[in-house]
Amino acid sequence: MARSILVIGAGVAGLAAAWSARRRGARVTVISAGVGETALAGGAVDDAPWEQVERAARLLGSDLPAGDLAPAARQFAAELGLWDLPQGAAARLATVAGRIRPARGRDRALLDLGPLRRTRVLIPRAARGMWDADALAEALSDEPFARARGLRFLPVDAPVLRFDDERRIADGDLAARHDDPARLSWLLERLHQ
């Protein structure tokens, strides 16, 4: 008879535990109150502190190649389908602190700046606390990675907020709303106007 396993929480740790137990033949039940905490993080997948990776790359004078993940970790990520984990090179992600940082991988919803050259990236202005598109665009444009590749970040007026509560909800909750196909259609219509 198969063992029964109860996992509490649907963050990455809970999902990994459930996946591992299921692979060993256990019957698994996941109890969750909603999206796991890790789903609300910055969207970067790291296997080393990014500041250390950045410092090592500067000392060596080049980007550090990303080594391959263990086969079980790659299979887990592939089965969940949440992340892009490129082989050979790190992703480059913009942060809300105005930095461009390396990452082992990324949430599929995030833009990887690494392949871009001589490109303009638009940052929407939004009436949200702690969001300053103009300052963010200036800081990101001034990053050495952006300057070396000719990336320019430009603030734009764009209707990304649809409901009044979106001025106050958490960043992750607002991002999750933009995953809804109906919301994306609404946004696309507004951007074409």
ChimeraX attribute file (.defattr): number of C-alpha atoms within 10 A of each C-alpha:
attribute: neighborCount
match mode: 1-to-1
recipient: residues
	/A:1	6
	/A:2	10
	/A:3	11
	/A:4	12
	/A:5	15
	/A:6	15
	/A:7	17
	/A:8	16
	/A:9	19
	/A:10	21
	/A:11	17
	/A:12	15
	/A:13	15
	/A:14	18
	/A:15	18
	/A:16	17
	/A:17	20
	/A:18	22
	/A:19	16
	/A:20	15
	/A:21	18
	/A:22	17
	/A:23	10
	/A:24	10
	/A:25	12
	/A:26	17
	/A:27	15
	/A:28	18
	/A:29	13
	/A:30	14
	/A:31	12
	/A:32	13
	/A:33	8
	/A:34	9
	/A:35	14
	/A:36	16
	/A:37	13
	/A:38	12
	/A:39	16
	/A:40	15
	/A:41	12
	/A:42	16
	/A:43	20
	/A:44	23
	/A:45	19
	/A:46	14
	/A:47	13
	/A:48	10
	/A:49	10
	/A:50	16
	/A:51	11
	/A:52	10
	/A:53	21
	/A:54	16
	/A:55	11
	/A:56	14
	/A:57	14
	/A:58	12
	/A:59	8
	/A:60	9
	/A:61	9
	/A:62	10
	/A:63	14
	/A:64	16
	/A:65	13
	/A:66	19
	/A:67	13
	/A:68	14
	/A:69	14
	/A:70	8
	/A:71	9
	/A:72	10
	/A:73	12
	/A:74	12
	/A:75	12
	/A:76	14
	/A:77	16
	/A:78	13
	/A:79	11
	/A:80	12
	/A:81	11
	/A:82	14
	/A:83	18
	/A:84	19
	/A:85	22
	/A:86	15
	/A:87	14
	/A:88	12
	/A:89	18
	/A:90	24
	/A:91	24
	/A:92	23
	/A:93	20
	/A:94	20
	/A:95	14
	/A:96	15
	/A:97	10
	/A:98	16
	/A:99	19
	/A:100	22
	/A:101	20
	/A:102	27
	/A:103	24
	/A:104	25
	/A:105	23
	/A:106	24
	/A:107	18
	/A:108	14
	/A:109	14
	/A:110	15
	/A:111	15
	/A:112	19
	/A:113	20
	/A:114	17
	/A:115	9
	/A:116	15
	/A:117	14
	/A:118	12
	/A:119	13
	/A:120	13
	/A:121	18
	/A:122	15
	/A:123	17
	/A:124	18
	/A:125	18
	/A:126	17
	/A:127	14
	/A:128	14
	/A:129	9
	/A:130	7
	/A:131	15
	/A:132	16
	/A:133	21
	/A:134	15
	/A:135	14
	/A:136	21
	/A:137	21
	/A:138	15
	/A:139	17
	/A:140	24
	/A:141	22
	/A:142	18
	/A:143	17
	/A:144	13
	/A:145	17
	/A:146	23
	/A:147	14
	/A:148	11
	/A:149	15
	/A:150	15
	/A:151	21
	/A:152	19
	/A:153	21
	/A:154	19
	/A:155	17
	/A:156	15
	/A:157	12
	/A:158	14
	/A:159	15
	/A:160	20
	/A:161	16
	/A:162	12
	/A:163	7
	/A:164	8
	/A:165	10
	/A:166	17
	/A:167	16
	/A:168	11
	/A:169	12
	/A:170	13
	/A:171	15
	/A:172	16
	/A:173	13
	/A:174	16
	/A:175	12
	/A:176	14
	/A:177	14
	/A:178	18
	/A:179	11
	/A:180	11
	/A:181	10
	/A:182	11
	/A:183	14
	/A:184	14
	/A:185	12
	/A:186	15
	/A:187	17
	/A:188	13
	/A:189	11
	/A:190	12
	/A:191	12
	/A:192	6
	/A:193	5
